[in-house]
Amino acid sequence: LAPYRALMRAGLLPAVLTSHAMYPALDRRMPATLSAAVLTGLLRRRLGFRGAVLSDDLEMAAIERRHGLEGAVGLAVRAGVDLVMICHTYDKMRRGIAHLRELASRDPAVARRVRESAGRVAALKRRARGGPFPPLRSPAAQRLAAAQARRAFTVIRNGAGLLPLRLAPASRLVVVDPLHTMYGWNQPVRLGAAFRRRHPRTRAVLFDPREPARSLRAALALARRADVVVAGTYNARFSPAQAVLVRRLAALGGRPGRPALAVLAVRDPQDLSAFPSVRTYAACYNFYDVSLQAAADAMLGLTPATGRCPVPLLAEGSG
């Protein structure tokens, strides 16, 4: 709690985002997002927080499957959430609004909570319009994000001494772009573009786990003509198709004249558990462009790789 106390004392904490984690020492029944003991008892009363409380997405399975969308909305508001986040499905957003209106119309306690929250949200808006914080896309904010992304990038395995990549201008690099599939967004992760900015002779291929056979054929066809392959993975430990892809690419690299393989987890470093024999493996923890560029730069030797993995890895027998 020390960082929160320090930020509040400095007047630099206008809002907090809840997590859906359980903290049994505070509440044995409810995750933090739905816990009055955490949000009202600890955050408001003990710590004296006066800003706005935002929930994490109530569409996440940990919440919606157990409590239902409408049930979660009511629990969150009663617990102390000021801004209920329903992030991806328009119909669910409408349902959440309608349910909250209905609750407030018949429950004076909920109506009072809505009025309190409206005041906090209005204050947050005023601060956002005229506060000391630079816009997220300002040059200063972008420089900060780039610096943090460079610090985070981690080489986890480099058994073959492949990293940093030593590419001649004519070296053929193939990058496998994974698909960001969470919440049905299905957006390509633009890892290949990050490498191409530094090494023009880069070709990218999308691996779509919804079409694994076609995607595997396309990736292998390009890889066979490459000198080096960088395979990006996204939650691969829950994606058998991605695990097959990496194993097939690794098998290619085991033959004379075939490409060397480096794997980059763009979200969860635990992807390694899906292909534990991979010799060259790194993590950037984030699929946003700023982190992808930091990973490409470090893997190409343009910046140092100084990050350390913050969690024990299942594939290393420590998790």
SVG drawing of the C-alpha trace seen along z (x, -y; Angstrom):
<svg xmlns="http://www.w3.org/2000/svg" viewBox="-38 -24 64 55">
<polyline fill="none" stroke="black" stroke-width="0.4" points="0.0,0.0 3.0,-2.3 2.9,-3.5 -0.7,-4.4 -0.2,-6.4 2.7,-8.3 0.8,-9.2 -2.2,-10.3 0.0,-12.5 1.5,-14.1 -2.0,-14.7 -1.1,-12.5 -3.7,-9.8 -7.0,-11.0 -8.3,-7.5 -7.5,-3.8 -8.4,-0.7 -9.6,2.3 -8.5,5.9 -10.6,9.0 -8.1,10.7 -9.0,12.3 -7.4,11.0 -8.6,13.4 -7.0,11.4 -9.5,8.6 -12.5,10.5 -12.8,14.3 -15.9,14.1 -15.5,11.4 -12.8,10.2 -11.5,6.7 -13.8,5.2 -16.9,6.4 -15.6,6.1 -16.9,3.3 -14.2,4.4 -11.5,3.5 -13.0,0.5 -14.9,-1.2 -13.3,0.2 -9.6,0.2 -9.4,-2.3 -11.9,-5.0 -11.8,-4.7 -8.4,-3.4 -6.4,-5.1 -8.6,-8.1 -8.8,-8.0 -11.1,-10.7 -10.7,-10.1 -12.6,-7.9 -12.6,-4.1 -12.8,-2.4 -13.6,1.3 -11.7,3.6 -13.8,5.1 -16.9,6.8 -17.1,8.9 -14.0,10.9 -14.9,14.5 -13.8,14.4 -16.7,11.9 -19.4,12.5 -19.5,16.3 -19.9,16.3 -22.1,13.3 -23.8,12.5 -23.4,9.1 -26.3,7.4 -25.3,9.0 -21.8,7.8 -22.9,4.2 -24.9,4.0 -22.2,5.6 -19.6,3.3 -21.5,0.1 -22.5,1.1 -18.9,2.0 -17.7,-1.4 -17.0,-1.5 -17.6,-4.9 -17.0,-4.0 -18.2,-0.5 -16.3,0.8 -18.0,3.0 -15.5,2.8 -16.3,4.8 -20.0,5.7 -22.4,2.9 -25.5,4.9 -24.0,5.6 -23.2,2.0 -26.8,1.1 -27.9,3.9 -25.6,2.6 -26.9,-1.0 -30.5,0.2 -29.9,2.4 -28.2,-0.4 -31.0,-2.8 -33.5,-0.2 -31.6,0.5 -31.3,-3.2 -35.0,-3.8 -36.0,-1.3 -33.0,-1.2 -32.1,-4.5 -28.7,-3.2 -27.8,-2.6 -29.2,-6.0 -27.0,-7.6 -24.0,-5.8 -24.8,-6.9 -24.9,-10.5 -21.6,-10.2 -20.0,-8.6 -21.3,-11.3 -19.6,-13.9 -16.3,-12.0 -16.5,-11.4 -17.2,-15.1 -14.1,-16.0 -12.0,-13.5 -13.2,-15.1 -12.3,-18.6 -8.8,-17.4 -8.3,-15.6 -9.1,-18.8 -6.8,-21.1 -4.5,-18.9 -0.8,-18.5 -0.6,-15.3 0.4,-15.3 -1.9,-13.6 -1.0,-10.0 0.0,-10.7 2.1,-13.7 5.9,-13.5 6.7,-13.3 4.4,-10.5 5.5,-8.6 9.2,-9.0 8.3,-7.6 6.4,-4.7 9.3,-3.8 11.8,-4.0 9.7,-1.7 9.2,0.8 13.0,0.9 13.6,1.6 10.9,4.4 12.1,6.4 13.6,9.7 15.8,12.4 14.7,15.5 16.7,18.1 19.6,17.6 21.1,21.1 22.1,20.9 23.7,17.4 21.3,16.2 20.5,12.9 21.2,10.2 20.5,11.2 23.5,10.5 21.8,9.8 23.7,8.6 21.7,6.2 20.9,9.0 19.8,11.4 16.2,12.7 14.2,12.2 10.7,13.7 8.5,12.6 5.3,14.4 2.7,12.0 0.3,13.5 -3.3,12.6 -4.6,10.7 -7.7,12.7 -8.9,11.5 -12.6,10.5 -13.0,11.4 -11.0,8.4 -9.0,10.6 -6.4,7.9 -3.0,8.8 -0.1,7.9 2.2,5.8 5.5,7.4 6.8,7.7 6.3,3.9 8.5,3.2 11.3,5.3 10.9,4.0 11.6,0.4 15.1,1.5 15.7,4.3 14.0,3.7 14.4,7.2 11.7,8.5 8.7,10.4 5.8,10.9 3.1,13.6 0.0,13.7 -0.7,16.8 -4.4,17.0 -5.3,19.8 -8.9,19.8 -7.4,21.1 -4.5,23.1 -3.8,25.4 -3.7,22.5 -1.7,20.3 0.8,23.0 1.4,23.7 1.9,20.0 4.3,19.6 6.4,22.7 6.6,21.7 8.1,18.3 10.3,19.8 12.0,22.3 13.3,19.3 14.5,17.3 17.8,17.0 16.2,16.2 12.6,16.5 11.1,14.6 7.9,16.1 5.6,13.9 3.2,15.7 0.1,14.6 -1.2,16.7 0.3,19.7 0.0,21.9 -3.8,21.8 -3.5,22.2 -2.5,25.7 -2.3,24.4 0.5,21.9 2.4,24.6 2.3,26.7 3.5,23.7 6.5,23.1 7.5,26.8 7.3,27.1 9.4,23.9 11.9,25.3 12.2,28.5 13.0,26.6 15.9,24.8 17.4,28.1 18.5,28.9 21.6,27.6 20.8,24.5 17.5,23.9 16.6,20.8 17.4,20.1 14.4,19.5 13.8,17.0 10.4,16.9 9.0,13.7 6.0,13.8 4.1,10.6 1.8,11.0 2.4,13.8 6.0,15.1 4.4,18.4 4.0,19.2 7.3,21.1 5.4,23.9 3.8,24.7 7.2,25.4 9.7,25.9 12.5,27.1 12.8,23.8 16.4,22.5 15.9,18.8 13.0,17.1 12.2,13.5 9.3,11.6 8.0,8.0 4.8,8.4 2.7,6.2 1.4,6.3 1.2,2.5 3.5,1.0 5.8,-0.7 6.7,2.6 7.0,4.4 9.4,1.8 11.4,2.1 11.6,5.8 12.7,5.6 15.4,3.0 16.8,5.2 16.6,8.4 18.5,6.7 21.2,5.4 20.3,1.7 19.5,1.4 20.5,3.5 18.3,6.2 18.2,5.5 14.8,6.7 14.2,9.5 11.1,11.8 9.0,10.8 7.4,14.3 8.7,17.9 8.3,19.7 6.3,23.0 8.6,24.3 11.6,23.9 10.0,26.0 9.7,23.1 6.0,22.3"/>
</svg>
